[in-house]
Amino acid sequence: MNANRWQKTGYGIGGLAALAVLFLGVVMLSNASLHGVRLDLTQNKLYTLTPGTQQVLGELKEPVNLYFYFSREAASKQSPLILPYATRVREFLEEVAARSNGKVHLRVIDPQPFSEEEDRAAELGLQAMQATGGDSLYFGLAGTNSTDGRSAIPSFQADREEFLEYDVAKLIHELATPKKPVIGLLSSLPMQGQFDPMSGRMGEAWPIVSQLEQLFTVQQLAPDADRIAKDVDVLMVVQPKQLPPKTLYAIDQYVMNGGKMLLFVDPNSGADQSGQDPSNPMAAAMANHSSDLEPLLAAWGVVYDPTKVIGDMSLGLEVRATQNAPPVRHIGILGLHHDDMAPKDVVTNALEVINMATVGSLSAKPGAKTALEALLLSSTSAAPIPADRFNALTDPSSLRDGFLPTGQRYMIAARLTGPVDSAFPQGAPTDPKPAAGPPAAPLAAHLVKSSAPANIVIVADTDMLMDYMWVQTREMFGQRVAQPFANNGDFVANILDNLSGSSALISIRGRASFSRPFERVEALRRQADDRLRAKAMELQSELQQTESKLTDLQAKRNDQASLMLTPEQEEEVKHFTAEKARARKELRETQRGLNVDIDRLDNAIKVLNIVVAPLIVAAIGVLVLALRRRRRARGSSQTRQSPSESRAT
């Protein structure tokens, strides 16, 4: 019997040893065969890189070093809410490094006060927040490449969480291509400054151009250019008017060859000086100041009417027709706010105010193969107005005569993506006036269809580029300093910055937030707030009625100067005091009852987690144990029956 028991014990120990060896073997095999395999189980696939980011990583030719700086101790003291987001950023950066085939090297650094790491963080351009006790809190990302190029995200902001992937991919792309992007500017407006016959000097460039020259290499293109150079990263066309066919063809083929473009058209451009005649001051006012890019827009699947201006009752700004006149609402000069911009597009997400004037509208052509995504929208209190009504306009209030909003939101700016066809399917147009001199170099092969999906941003307004719409210039210490009061310049810079990246970078959109709000709790809180607000308004109305009765009684008295109260007033005062006490008590009760439903839900969740869930687990354990005992008992009974059966046999 004892030998039998020791034999069973040996079998048990041997089985455990075999299981341990099998487990180690499975672990080693999985490490070897499943290396790099990762599974993203989050609802919004937060840790799954988009194809655009994967393409940016795949195009890396040289290694990139990323340094993630996060002051954990300082953050835990000052703002513990940063910790979950910091974990999210670190895990995402680790995923980027894991998917880069060894091209991205990540270092996570916790800079201690007065350390070399802290000095290095400041040197790399990271911004420190002052934590409690005077310590510096770093929460940013810096990067370097093999040629000592640097780029940084100075500080991660929680309100840009949706664009975390875009910001990181953009930083890596900048390190991979460190040269300044080239912007080709083709404009019929005097944006670079024009000659002043009175002073005999060239005027200053528009502030928008000065700002762009700090960020990009801006090349001025002739209005009659017959080709766009290959080194132009983004073509910026402003107020195209009566462009010759050869220039239209050059733009067409630039887009066909995968070039990116930012286009500004306008049904009534305030900066357009065409039609000026010194002998007739009204000639310029009555001239046609619209612009268009036909036939290219039609070939790209975009509908744009240069004869219509969008008026908007809600977004119209107040202006003064003359210096002494009172301000009136001008429904043709619009102030767009954050709610009128695309929230998921990196170009507009962080902007607050954009001012525009006499804007047009864009829409997709039926059956178009391209996609038109709105960047800027009017309100629903908008409608189209004939553009000629703005010629020599002296009274902006007259625009509201007969104005009927359609209830539709009109696209003022949009992003155009997708395959496009050439507007010149038969090839280059013939030039009726060939240039004198030696023949030009032959053009590149004609393309009927785009070699890559188009990336074009179209804005139906040029006035937004003018100084008075977004910037105020002042003299400070002998220098002219531009102080912006709107985000017009940021809007243009964001578009060019976005388009000058690779097509992979442009394809990255805002991702979902990693924070998961309690939707049921938020709904209950909104309902409670609504009830409180309604009750407060009701009680406030009752108090106002009581106060009005007191005022009426005082007004009916003949001896209003007397300090003594009449019996009627005394009775009303008592009533008022009682009503006021009752109203305040009900208001407190309403306030106290605000979180009743939320507390009830909270208690239910606690009971579920603390009591119900353990009971379910315990019940399952008891059930499993009972089944095992029953199985063992059945096996024992069969064992006891077998000897008797053998003897009977």
C-alpha positions as CSV (number, residue, x, y, z in Angstrom):
1,M,0.0,0.0,0.0
2,N,2.8,2.4,1.0
3,A,4.7,1.4,-2.2
4,N,1.6,2.2,-4.2
5,R,1.3,5.6,-2.6
6,W,4.9,6.5,-3.2
7,Q,4.5,5.3,-6.8
8,K,1.6,7.7,-7.2
9,T,3.6,10.5,-5.5
10,G,6.5,9.9,-7.9
11,Y,4.1,10.0,-10.9
12,G,2.7,13.4,-9.6
13,I,6.2,14.9,-9.1
14,G,7.3,13.6,-12.5
15,G,4.2,15.1,-14.1
16,L,4.8,18.5,-12.5
17,A,8.4,18.4,-13.7
18,A,7.3,17.5,-17.2
19,L,4.8,20.4,-17.2
20,A,7.5,22.8,-16.0
21,V,9.8,21.7,-18.8
22,L,6.9,21.9,-21.4
23,F,6.1,25.4,-20.1
24,L,9.7,26.6,-20.5
25,G,9.9,25.0,-23.9
26,V,6.7,26.8,-25.1
27,V,8.0,30.1,-23.7
28,M,11.3,29.8,-25.5
29,L,9.6,28.7,-28.7
30,S,7.2,31.6,-28.6
31,N,10.0,34.1,-27.9
32,A,11.9,32.8,-31.0
33,S,8.9,32.4,-33.4
34,L,6.6,35.1,-32.2
35,H,9.2,37.9,-31.7
36,G,7.6,41.2,-32.5
37,V,4.1,39.9,-32.6
38,R,1.8,42.4,-30.8
39,L,-2.0,42.4,-30.3
40,D,-3.9,45.6,-29.9
41,L,-7.1,44.9,-28.0
42,T,-8.1,48.6,-27.4
43,Q,-11.5,49.6,-28.8
44,N,-10.1,52.4,-31.0
45,K,-6.9,50.6,-31.9
46,L,-4.8,53.2,-30.2
47,Y,-1.6,51.3,-30.5
48,T,-2.0,50.2,-34.1
49,L,0.0,52.5,-36.4
50,T,-1.8,53.9,-39.5
51,P,-0.5,53.0,-42.9
52,G,0.8,56.6,-43.2
53,T,3.0,56.2,-40.1
54,Q,4.2,52.8,-41.3
55,Q,5.1,54.3,-44.6
56,V,7.1,57.1,-42.9
57,L,9.0,54.5,-40.9
58,G,9.5,52.4,-44.0
59,E,11.1,55.3,-45.9
60,L,13.7,55.9,-43.3
61,K,17.2,55.5,-44.7
62,E,19.2,56.6,-41.7
63,P,18.7,55.9,-38.0
64,V,16.7,58.4,-35.9
65,N,17.2,58.8,-32.2
66,L,14.2,59.8,-30.0
67,Y,14.5,61.0,-26.5
68,F,11.4,60.9,-24.4
69,Y,11.8,63.1,-21.4
70,F,9.3,62.8,-18.5
71,S,9.8,63.9,-14.9
72,R,7.8,61.3,-13.2
73,E,8.4,62.4,-9.6
74,A,7.6,66.0,-10.3
75,A,4.5,65.0,-12.2
76,S,3.2,62.8,-9.4
77,K,3.6,65.7,-7.0
78,Q,2.1,68.5,-9.2
79,S,-0.4,66.8,-11.5
80,P,-1.0,63.0,-11.2
81,L,-3.4,63.3,-14.1
82,I,-0.4,63.6,-16.4
83,L,0.8,60.1,-15.5
84,P,-1.8,58.1,-17.5
85,Y,-1.2,60.2,-20.6
86,A,2.6,59.9,-20.2
87,T,2.2,56.1,-20.1
88,R,0.1,56.3,-23.3
89,V,2.8,58.4,-25.0
90,R,5.6,56.1,-23.9
91,E,3.8,53.0,-25.0
92,F,3.1,54.6,-28.4
93,L,6.7,55.5,-28.8
94,E,7.7,52.0,-28.0
95,E,5.4,50.7,-30.6
96,V,6.9,53.1,-33.2
97,A,10.4,51.9,-32.3
98,A,9.3,48.3,-32.5
99,R,7.8,48.8,-36.0
100,S,10.8,50.7,-37.5
101,N,13.0,47.7,-38.2
102,G,15.7,49.1,-36.0
103,K,15.8,52.6,-37.6
104,V,14.2,54.4,-34.6
105,H,16.2,54.2,-31.3
106,L,14.1,55.3,-28.3
107,R,15.5,56.4,-24.9
108,V,13.2,57.1,-22.0
109,I,14.8,59.7,-19.7
110,D,13.6,60.9,-16.2
111,P,15.7,64.1,-15.8
112,Q,16.5,64.8,-12.2
113,P,16.9,68.4,-11.0
114,F,20.3,70.0,-11.7
115,S,21.4,66.9,-13.7
116,E,23.1,66.6,-17.1
117,E,19.9,65.1,-18.5
118,E,18.0,68.3,-17.5
119,D,20.6,70.5,-19.2
120,R,20.4,68.3,-22.3
121,A,16.6,68.5,-22.3
122,A,16.8,72.3,-22.4
123,E,19.5,72.2,-25.0
124,L,17.3,70.1,-27.3
125,G,14.5,72.6,-27.1
126,L,12.1,71.0,-24.6
127,Q,10.0,73.3,-22.4
128,A,9.9,72.8,-18.6
129,M,6.8,73.4,-16.5
130,Q,7.5,74.6,-12.9
131,A,6.3,71.9,-10.5
132,T,5.6,72.3,-6.8
133,G,8.8,73.0,-4.9
134,G,10.5,74.7,-7.8
135,D,11.4,71.5,-9.7
136,S,11.2,71.5,-13.4
137,L,8.6,69.1,-15.0
138,Y,9.6,67.9,-18.5
139,F,7.1,66.1,-20.7
140,G,8.3,66.3,-24.3
141,L,10.1,64.5,-27.1
142,A,13.4,65.4,-28.9
143,G,15.0,63.7,-31.9
144,T,18.3,63.8,-33.7
145,N,19.5,62.2,-36.9
146,S,22.9,61.1,-38.2
147,T,23.8,64.6,-39.5
148,D,23.2,66.3,-36.1
149,G,19.8,67.6,-37.2
150,R,17.4,68.2,-34.4
151,S,13.6,68.5,-34.0
152,A,11.4,68.5,-30.9
153,I,7.9,68.4,-29.5
154,P,8.6,70.9,-26.6
155,S,5.7,69.7,-24.5
156,F,3.0,67.1,-25.0
157,Q,-0.4,68.8,-24.5
158,A,-3.4,66.7,-23.5
159,D,-5.7,68.7,-25.8
160,R,-3.6,67.5,-28.8
161,E,-3.9,63.9,-27.8
162,E,-5.8,63.0,-30.9
163,F,-2.9,64.2,-33.0
164,L,-0.2,62.4,-31.1
165,E,0.5,60.0,-33.9
166,Y,0.7,62.8,-36.5
167,D,3.1,64.9,-34.3
168,V,5.4,62.0,-33.7
169,A,5.4,60.9,-37.4
170,K,6.0,64.6,-38.5
171,L,9.0,64.8,-36.2
172,I,10.5,61.6,-37.6
173,H,9.8,62.9,-41.2
174,E,11.5,66.2,-40.4
175,L,14.6,64.3,-39.2
176,A,14.6,62.2,-42.3
177,T,14.3,65.2,-44.6
178,P,16.0,68.1,-42.8
179,K,15.9,70.7,-45.7
180,K,13.4,73.6,-45.7
181,P,10.4,72.8,-48.0
182,V,10.2,75.0,-51.1
183,I,6.9,76.9,-51.7
184,G,6.3,78.1,-55.2
185,L,4.1,81.2,-55.0
186,L,2.1,82.2,-58.1
187,S,-0.1,85.2,-57.5
188,S,-1.8,88.0,-59.4
189,L,-1.9,90.1,-56.1
190,P,1.0,92.3,-55.0
191,M,1.9,90.0,-52.0
192,Q,5.6,90.5,-52.4
193,G,5.2,94.3,-52.3
194,Q,4.7,96.7,-55.2
195,F,6.4,99.8,-56.5
196,D,5.2,103.0,-55.0
197,P,5.5,105.9,-57.6
198,M,5.1,108.5,-54.8
199,S,8.2,107.3,-52.9
200,G,10.0,105.7,-55.7
201,R,10.6,102.5,-53.6
202,M,9.2,99.0,-53.4
203,G,6.6,98.5,-50.8
204,E,6.9,95.9,-48.0
205,A,5.7,92.4,-48.5
206,W,2.5,91.3,-46.9
207,P,3.0,89.9,-43.3
208,I,1.7,86.5,-44.5
209,V,4.6,86.3,-46.9
210,S,7.1,87.4,-44.3
211,Q,5.8,84.7,-41.9
212,L,6.0,82.0,-44.6
213,E,9.6,83.0,-45.5
214,Q,10.6,82.2,-41.9
215,L,9.3,78.7,-42.2
216,F,9.8,77.8,-45.9
217,T,11.9,78.7,-48.9
218,V,9.5,80.9,-50.9
219,Q,10.1,81.1,-54.7
220,Q,8.1,83.7,-56.7
221,L,6.7,82.2,-60.0
222,A,5.8,84.3,-63.0
223,P,2.0,84.6,-63.7
224,D,2.8,83.2,-67.2
225,A,5.1,80.4,-66.2
226,D,5.1,77.4,-68.6
227,R,6.3,74.9,-66.1
228,I,6.7,74.2,-62.4
229,A,10.1,73.2,-61.2
230,K,10.5,69.7,-59.7
231,D,12.0,71.1,-56.5
232,V,8.8,72.9,-55.6
233,D,7.3,70.9,-52.7
234,V,4.0,72.9,-52.6
235,L,2.5,75.1,-55.3
236,M,0.6,78.1,-53.7
237,V,-1.7,79.8,-56.3
238,V,-3.4,83.0,-55.2
239,Q,-6.2,84.8,-57.2
240,P,-5.6,83.1,-60.6
241,K,-7.0,85.5,-63.1
242,Q,-7.0,84.9,-66.9
243,L,-4.0,82.6,-66.7
244,P,-2.6,81.7,-70.2
245,P,-3.2,78.1,-71.3
246,K,0.5,77.3,-71.0
247,T,0.3,78.2,-67.2
248,L,-2.9,76.2,-66.7
249,Y,-1.2,73.3,-68.4
250,A,1.9,73.6,-66.2
251,I,-0.3,73.6,-63.1
252,D,-2.2,70.6,-64.4
253,Q,0.8,68.5,-65.1
254,Y,2.4,69.5,-61.8
255,V,-0.6,68.0,-60.0
256,M,-0.6,65.0,-62.4
257,N,3.0,64.3,-61.4
258,G,2.0,64.1,-57.7
259,G,2.6,67.8,-56.8
260,K,0.7,69.2,-53.8
261,M,-1.1,72.5,-54.1
262,L,-2.7,75.3,-52.0
263,L,-5.2,77.3,-54.1
264,F,-6.9,80.6,-53.1
265,V,-9.8,81.8,-55.3
266,D,-12.2,84.6,-54.6
267,P,-15.5,85.8,-56.0
268,N,-14.7,89.4,-55.0
269,S,-11.1,90.0,-53.9
270,G,-10.5,93.2,-52.0
271,A,-6.8,93.2,-52.9
272,D,-7.4,92.8,-56.6
273,Q,-6.4,96.2,-58.2
274,S,-7.3,95.3,-61.8
275,G,-9.3,97.8,-63.7
276,Q,-7.8,100.9,-62.1
277,D,-8.1,104.1,-64.0
278,P,-6.8,107.4,-62.5
279,S,-9.2,109.4,-64.6
280,N,-12.2,107.3,-63.4
281,P,-12.0,106.3,-59.7
282,M,-15.2,104.2,-60.0
283,A,-13.7,102.0,-62.7
284,A,-11.8,99.8,-60.3
285,A,-14.8,99.5,-58.0
286,M,-17.0,98.3,-60.9
287,A,-14.3,95.9,-62.4
288,N,-14.5,92.2,-62.1
289,H,-12.4,91.1,-59.0
290,S,-13.2,87.4,-59.1
291,S,-10.8,84.6,-59.8
292,D,-11.2,81.0,-61.0
293,L,-9.1,78.1,-62.2
294,E,-11.2,76.7,-64.9
295,P,-11.0,74.2,-66.5
296,L,-8.8,72.6,-63.8
297,L,-11.4,72.7,-61.0
298,A,-14.0,71.0,-63.2
299,A,-11.5,68.2,-64.1
300,W,-10.8,67.7,-60.4
301,G,-14.5,67.3,-59.5
302,V,-15.0,70.7,-57.8
303,V,-18.0,73.0,-58.2
304,Y,-17.2,76.7,-57.6
305,D,-19.2,79.7,-58.7
306,P,-17.1,82.9,-59.0
307,T,-20.3,85.1,-59.2
308,K,-21.7,84.2,-55.8
309,V,-20.6,85.4,-52.3
310,I,-21.7,83.6,-49.2
311,G,-23.5,85.9,-46.7
312,D,-23.9,84.7,-43.1
313,M,-26.2,86.3,-40.5
314,S,-24.6,84.4,-37.6
315,L,-20.9,84.9,-38.5
316,G,-21.1,88.4,-39.9
317,L,-18.9,90.9,-38.1
318,E,-19.7,94.4,-37.1
319,V,-17.9,97.1,-39.1
320,R,-18.0,100.9,-39.6
321,A,-18.8,102.2,-43.0
322,T,-17.2,105.6,-42.0
323,Q,-15.2,106.7,-39.0
324,N,-18.1,108.5,-37.4
325,A,-20.8,106.0,-38.4
326,P,-22.2,103.5,-35.8
327,P,-21.1,99.8,-36.3
328,V,-23.3,97.7,-38.4
329,R,-23.3,93.9,-39.1
330,H,-21.7,93.1,-42.4
331,I,-22.9,89.6,-43.5
332,G,-20.1,89.4,-46.1
333,I,-17.2,89.8,-43.6
334,L,-17.2,86.6,-41.5
335,G,-15.5,85.7,-38.2
336,L,-15.2,81.9,-38.1
337,H,-14.7,80.2,-34.7
338,H,-13.5,76.7,-33.7
339,D,-17.0,75.2,-34.2
340,D,-16.8,76.3,-37.8
341,M,-13.6,74.4,-38.5
342,A,-12.9,70.7,-39.1
343,P,-12.2,69.2,-35.6
344,K,-10.4,66.1,-36.8
345,D,-8.0,67.8,-39.3
346,V,-4.6,68.7,-38.0
347,V,-4.7,71.9,-40.0
348,T,-7.6,73.4,-38.1
349,N,-7.8,71.5,-34.8
350,A,-5.8,74.1,-32.7
351,L,-7.2,77.3,-34.3
352,E,-9.7,79.6,-32.6
353,V,-10.6,82.5,-35.0
354,I,-10.2,83.0,-38.7
355,N,-11.5,86.2,-40.4
356,M,-12.6,86.2,-44.0
357,A,-14.4,88.5,-46.4
358,T,-16.6,88.0,-49.5
359,V,-16.0,84.3,-49.5
360,G,-17.2,81.8,-52.1
361,S,-18.3,78.2,-51.7
362,L,-17.1,74.8,-52.8
363,S,-18.9,71.6,-53.4
364,A,-18.2,68.2,-54.9
365,K,-19.2,67.6,-58.5
366,P,-21.7,64.7,-58.9
367,G,-19.9,61.5,-59.9
368,A,-16.5,62.9,-59.0
369,K,-13.8,60.3,-58.2
370,T,-12.2,62.7,-55.7
371,A,-13.1,63.3,-52.1
372,L,-13.8,66.8,-50.8
373,E,-13.5,67.2,-47.0
374,A,-14.6,70.5,-45.5
375,L,-12.0,72.5,-43.5
376,L,-14.0,75.7,-43.0
377,L,-17.8,76.0,-43.0
378,S,-20.4,78.7,-42.8
379,S,-23.2,78.5,-40.3
380,T,-26.7,77.4,-41.2
381,S,-27.8,81.1,-41.3
382,A,-26.1,81.6,-44.7
383,A,-27.1,82.0,-48.3
384,P,-25.4,83.0,-51.6
385,I,-25.5,86.7,-52.7
386,P,-24.6,88.0,-56.2
387,A,-21.0,89.2,-56.1
388,D,-21.8,92.4,-58.0
389,R,-23.8,93.6,-55.0
390,F,-20.5,94.2,-53.2
391,N,-19.2,96.6,-56.0
392,A,-19.0,100.2,-54.6
393,L,-21.0,99.0,-51.5
394,T,-21.5,102.0,-49.1
395,D,-24.1,100.6,-46.7
396,P,-23.3,97.0,-45.5
397,S,-26.7,96.8,-43.8
398,S,-28.4,96.8,-47.3
399,L,-27.1,93.3,-47.9
400,R,-29.7,92.0,-45.4
401,D,-32.5,93.3,-47.6
402,G,-34.3,90.3,-48.9
403,F,-31.7,87.9,-47.4
404,L,-33.1,84.5,-46.7
405,P,-30.8,81.9,-45.1
406,T,-31.1,78.5,-46.7
407,G,-30.3,76.4,-43.6
408,Q,-27.3,74.9,-45.4
409,R,-23.7,75.0,-44.3
410,Y,-21.4,76.0,-47.2
411,M,-17.9,74.8,-47.6
412,I,-15.5,77.8,-47.6
413,A,-12.3,75.8,-47.6
414,A,-11.8,72.1,-48.3
415,R,-9.2,69.4,-48.8
416,L,-9.3,67.5,-52.1
417,T,-7.9,64.0,-52.3
418,G,-8.0,61.1,-54.7
419,P,-7.1,60.4,-58.4
420,V,-7.6,63.2,-60.8
421,D,-7.7,63.4,-64.6
422,S,-5.9,66.0,-66.7
423,A,-7.9,69.0,-67.9
424,F,-5.8,68.6,-71.2
425,P,-6.4,65.1,-72.3
426,Q,-5.1,65.9,-75.8
427,G,-1.8,67.1,-74.5
428,A,-0.2,70.5,-74.2
429,P,-2.1,73.5,-75.8
430,T,-0.5,75.3,-78.6
431,D,1.0,78.7,-77.8
432,P,-0.3,81.3,-80.3
433,K,2.7,83.6,-79.5
434,P,5.8,81.5,-79.1
435,A,8.6,83.1,-77.2
436,A,11.5,84.6,-79.1
437,G,15.0,83.2,-78.7
438,P,16.3,79.6,-78.6
439,P,13.7,76.9,-78.3
440,A,12.7,75.8,-74.8
441,A,13.7,72.5,-73.4
442,P,11.2,69.7,-74.2
443,L,8.5,69.2,-71.6
444,A,8.2,66.0,-69.6
445,A,6.0,63.2,-70.8
446,H,2.3,64.2,-70.8
447,L,0.2,62.5,-68.2
448,V,-3.6,62.0,-68.7
449,K,-4.1,60.6,-65.2
450,S,-2.4,61.5,-61.9
451,S,0.5,59.3,-61.0
452,A,-0.5,59.5,-57.3
453,P,-3.6,60.6,-55.5
454,A,-3.9,64.4,-55.5
455,N,-3.5,66.4,-52.3
456,I,-5.0,69.9,-52.8
457,V,-6.4,72.4,-50.4
458,I,-8.8,75.0,-51.9
459,V,-9.8,78.2,-50.1
460,A,-12.6,80.3,-51.6
461,D,-11.2,83.6,-50.3
462,T,-8.1,85.7,-50.8
463,D,-9.0,88.6,-48.4
464,M,-8.0,86.4,-45.4
465,L,-4.4,86.9,-46.5
466,M,-4.6,90.7,-46.2
467,D,-3.2,92.5,-43.2
468,Y,-6.4,94.0,-41.8
469,M,-8.1,90.6,-41.5
470,W,-5.7,89.1,-39.1
471,V,-2.7,91.2,-38.0
472,Q,-1.9,94.6,-36.6
473,T,1.5,96.1,-37.4
474,R,3.1,98.5,-34.9
475,E,6.3,100.4,-34.7
476,M,8.5,99.2,-31.8
477,F,12.1,100.4,-31.3
478,G,12.2,101.5,-34.9
479,Q,11.0,98.2,-36.3
480,R,7.6,97.1,-37.6
481,V,6.2,94.3,-35.5
482,A,3.2,92.3,-36.6
483,Q,0.8,91.3,-33.8
484,P,-1.8,88.8,-35.0
485,F,-5.4,88.9,-33.5
486,A,-6.7,86.0,-35.6
487,N,-5.3,82.6,-36.8
488,N,-5.3,83.4,-40.5
489,G,-1.5,83.1,-40.7
490,D,-1.5,79.9,-38.7
491,F,-4.1,78.4,-41.0
492,V,-1.9,79.0,-44.1
493,A,1.3,77.9,-42.4
494,N,-0.4,74.7,-41.1
495,I,-1.7,73.8,-44.6
496,L,1.8,74.3,-46.2
497,D,3.5,72.4,-43.4
498,N,1.0,69.6,-43.8
499,L,1.2,69.5,-47.6
500,S,5.0,69.8,-47.7
501,G,5.3,66.5,-45.8
502,S,5.2,63.1,-47.6
503,S,1.8,61.9,-48.9
504,A,2.0,59.3,-46.1
505,L,2.2,62.1,-43.5
506,I,-0.8,63.9,-45.1
507,S,-2.9,60.8,-44.8
508,I,-2.6,60.7,-41.0
509,R,-5.7,62.1,-39.3
510,G,-6.7,62.6,-35.7
511,R,-7.1,59.5,-33.7
512,A,-9.6,58.7,-30.9
513,S,-8.8,59.7,-27.4
514,F,-7.3,57.1,-25.0
515,S,-9.4,58.4,-22.2
516,R,-12.7,56.6,-21.9
517,P,-15.4,58.7,-20.2
518,F,-18.2,57.2,-18.3
519,E,-20.9,57.9,-20.9
520,R,-23.8,56.8,-18.6
521,V,-22.5,59.0,-15.8
522,E,-22.1,62.0,-18.1
523,A,-25.6,61.6,-19.3
524,L,-26.9,61.5,-15.8
525,R,-24.9,64.6,-14.9
526,R,-26.3,66.4,-17.9
527,Q,-29.9,65.4,-16.9
528,A,-29.3,66.5,-13.3
529,D,-27.9,69.9,-14.5
530,D,-30.9,70.4,-16.7
531,R,-33.3,69.7,-13.8
532,L,-31.3,72.1,-11.5
533,R,-31.3,74.8,-14.1
534,A,-35.0,74.5,-14.8
535,K,-35.8,74.5,-11.0
536,A,-33.5,77.5,-10.4
537,M,-35.2,79.5,-13.1
538,E,-38.6,78.7,-11.7
539,L,-37.7,79.7,-8.2
540,Q,-35.9,82.8,-9.4
541,S,-39.0,83.8,-11.3
542,E,-41.1,83.4,-8.1
543,L,-38.7,85.6,-6.1
544,Q,-38.8,88.3,-8.8
545,Q,-42.6,88.3,-8.8
546,T,-42.6,88.8,-5.0
547,E,-40.1,91.6,-5.3
548,S,-42.2,93.2,-8.0
549,K,-45.3,93.1,-5.6
550,L,-43.3,94.9,-3.0
551,T,-42.2,97.6,-5.5
552,D,-45.8,98.1,-6.6
553,L,-47.0,98.5,-3.1
554,Q,-44.3,101.1,-2.4
555,A,-45.2,103.0,-5.6
556,K,-48.9,103.2,-4.6
557,R,-48.2,104.8,-1.2
558,N,-48.8,108.5,-0.9
559,D,-46.1,109.0,1.8
560,Q,-43.3,107.2,-0.1
561,A,-40.7,109.1,2.0
562,S,-41.9,107.4,5.2
563,L,-39.7,104.7,6.7
564,M,-42.7,103.0,8.3
565,L,-44.3,100.0,6.5
566,T,-48.0,99.8,5.9
567,P,-49.8,96.7,7.1
568,E,-50.1,95.5,3.5
569,Q,-46.3,95.9,3.1
570,E,-45.6,94.1,6.4
571,E,-47.8,91.2,5.3
572,E,-46.1,91.1,1.9
573,V,-42.6,91.3,3.5
574,K,-43.5,88.3,5.7
575,H,-44.8,86.5,2.7
576,F,-41.7,87.4,0.7
577,T,-39.4,86.3,3.5
578,A,-41.2,83.0,3.8
579,E,-41.2,82.5,0.0
580,K,-37.5,83.3,-0.2
581,A,-36.7,80.8,2.6
582,R,-38.8,78.2,0.8
583,A,-37.2,78.9,-2.6
584,R,-33.7,78.7,-1.2
585,K,-34.6,75.5,0.7
586,E,-36.0,73.9,-2.5
587,L,-32.9,75.1,-4.4
588,R,-30.7,73.4,-1.9
589,E,-32.8,70.2,-2.1
590,T,-32.5,70.3,-5.8
591,Q,-28.7,70.9,-5.6
592,R,-28.4,68.0,-3.0
593,G,-30.4,65.7,-5.3
594,L,-28.2,66.5,-8.3
595,N,-26.0,63.4,-7.7
596,V,-28.7,61.0,-6.5
597,D,-28.8,59.0,-9.7
598,I,-25.0,59.2,-10.1
599,D,-24.5,57.9,-6.5
600,R,-27.1,55.2,-7.1
601,L,-25.2,54.1,-10.2
602,D,-21.9,54.3,-8.3
603,N,-23.3,52.2,-5.4
604,A,-24.6,49.6,-7.9
605,I,-21.2,49.3,-9.6
606,K,-19.5,49.0,-6.2
607,V,-22.0,46.2,-5.1
608,L,-21.4,44.5,-8.5
609,N,-17.6,44.7,-8.1
610,I,-17.3,44.0,-4.4
611,V,-20.2,41.5,-3.8
612,V,-21.7,40.1,-7.0
613,A,-18.5,39.4,-8.9
614,P,-16.8,37.6,-6.0
615,L,-20.0,35.6,-5.4
616,I,-20.2,34.6,-9.0
617,V,-16.5,33.5,-9.0
618,A,-17.1,31.6,-5.7
619,A,-20.2,29.9,-7.1
620,I,-18.3,28.8,-10.2
621,G,-15.5,27.5,-7.9
622,V,-17.9,25.6,-5.8
623,L,-19.6,24.2,-8.9
624,V,-16.3,23.1,-10.4
625,L,-15.3,21.5,-7.1
626,A,-18.6,19.6,-6.8
627,L,-18.2,18.3,-10.4
628,R,-14.7,17.1,-9.6
629,R,-15.8,15.3,-6.4
630,R,-18.7,13.7,-8.2
631,R,-16.3,12.6,-11.0
632,R,-13.9,11.2,-8.3
633,A,-16.7,9.4,-6.5
634,R,-17.9,7.8,-9.7
635,G,-14.4,6.7,-10.4
636,S,-14.0,5.2,-6.9
637,S,-17.3,3.3,-7.2
638,Q,-16.3,1.8,-10.5
639,T,-12.9,0.8,-9.0
640,R,-14.6,-1.0,-6.0
641,Q,-17.0,-2.8,-8.3
642,S,-14.4,-4.2,-10.6
643,P,-12.9,-7.0,-8.2
644,S,-16.3,-8.4,-7.5
645,E,-17.1,-8.4,-11.1
646,S,-13.8,-10.2,-11.9
647,R,-14.6,-12.9,-9.1
648,A,-18.1,-13.3,-10.6
649,T,-16.5,-13.9,-13.9
